[in-house]
Amino acid sequence: MKKKVVIIGAGIAGVTLANELAQLGSSVVVIEATQVCGGSSGLNAGGVRQQFSEPINIQLAQRTVKTIEKWVAEEGLDCGYHQTG
């Protein structure tokens, strides 16, 4: 059965979740008040924090980096990501 999902917010978390759910076969609608990554996702300094006290936050940060690397390597998307540090 196809799941119907509504995601509020088209920041990096919202669009990433929408993409992953769509790849799994869900019908996804993203609702955004302004523009894609028009809020804090588009205004940050570009860092992906890796140090947290909760294991789930560490895992999510690591998954974020792997997802960005996949976008660059497999899909040819140049989002300006350069891992340093």
matplotlib code that plots the C-alpha trace (Angstrom):
import matplotlib.pyplot as plt

x = [0.0, 1.3, 1.7, 0.7, 3.0, 2.9, 6.1, 6.0, 9.2, 11.5, 14.7, 17.5, 15.8, 12.4, 13.6, 16.0, 13.2, 10.8, 13.4, 14.0, 10.3, 9.6, 12.4, 10.7, 7.4, 5.5, 3.5, 5.0, 3.9, 6.3, 4.7, 6.9, 6.0, 8.8, 11.3, 13.3, 16.0, 14.9, 15.1, 17.9, 19.1, 20.0, 21.5, 23.9, 27.6, 27.5, 28.8, 27.6, 28.0, 29.4, 29.7, 26.6, 25.8, 22.9, 23.8, 20.8, 22.1, 25.5, 24.0, 21.9, 24.9, 26.9, 24.1, 23.8, 27.4, 27.0, 23.9, 25.7, 28.7, 26.3, 24.6, 27.9, 29.4, 26.4, 24.1, 26.6, 25.0, 27.5, 26.2, 29.6, 30.3, 33.9, 34.7, 37.5, 38.7]
y = [0.0, 3.4, 5.7, 9.4, 11.8, 15.5, 17.2, 20.7, 22.7, 22.4, 22.8, 20.3, 17.9, 18.1, 17.7, 14.8, 13.0, 13.6, 12.2, 9.1, 8.4, 8.9, 6.4, 3.9, 4.3, 6.9, 9.7, 12.8, 16.5, 19.1, 22.4, 25.4, 29.0, 30.6, 28.8, 25.6, 26.0, 29.6, 29.5, 28.4, 25.7, 28.2, 30.7, 28.5, 28.4, 25.0, 22.9, 19.5, 19.1, 15.7, 15.9, 15.3, 13.6, 11.5, 8.5, 9.1, 12.6, 11.3, 8.6, 11.2, 13.6, 10.7, 9.7, 13.3, 13.3, 10.0, 11.2, 14.4, 12.3, 10.0, 13.0, 14.2, 10.9, 9.1, 11.8, 14.5, 17.2, 19.9, 21.5, 23.0, 20.4, 20.1, 17.9, 19.4, 19.1]
z = [0.0, -1.0, 2.0, 1.7, 3.6, 4.1, 5.2, 6.6, 5.7, 2.7, 4.6, 4.2, 6.6, 4.9, 1.4, 2.3, 4.1, 1.2, -1.2, 0.9, 1.4, -2.3, -3.1, -0.8, -2.7, -0.6, -2.2, -0.7, -0.6, 0.8, 2.1, 2.4, 3.3, 1.3, -0.9, -0.7, 1.9, 2.3, 6.1, 8.3, 6.0, 3.4, 5.9, 7.9, 7.6, 6.0, 8.9, 9.7, 13.4, 14.4, 18.2, 20.3, 23.6, 22.3, 20.1, 17.8, 17.0, 16.2, 13.9, 12.1, 11.6, 10.1, 7.9, 6.7, 5.6, 3.8, 2.0, 0.8, -0.4, -2.3, -4.0, -5.1, -6.2, -7.7, -8.8, -9.7, -7.6, -6.7, -3.5, -2.6, 0.1, 1.1, 4.1, 6.3, 9.8]

ax = plt.figure().add_subplot(projection="3d")
ax.plot(x, y, z, "-o")
ax.set_aspect("equal")
plt.show()
